[in-house]
Amino acid sequence: MNSFGEYLRNRREQLGLLLRKVAAERDIDTSMLSKIERSERVATKEMIPIRAKILE
């Protein structure tokens, strides 16, 4: 089973979205989003609905 971060990355790539674009739209640091996707940092519960909206 993939981690939540791996799922986010795969979905973002499927949609053809750039990491920096997603981060800018959500007003978060690109490096933070990258760390979440690599499972080096945990997404907060406030971030999850935001990601869900972007990644459908």
PyMOL commands that set and color helices and strands:
alter all, ss='L'
color gray80, all
select helices_A, chain A and resi 4-14+19-25+30-37+47-54
alter helices_A, ss='H'
color red, helices_A
deselect
rebuild
show_as cartoon
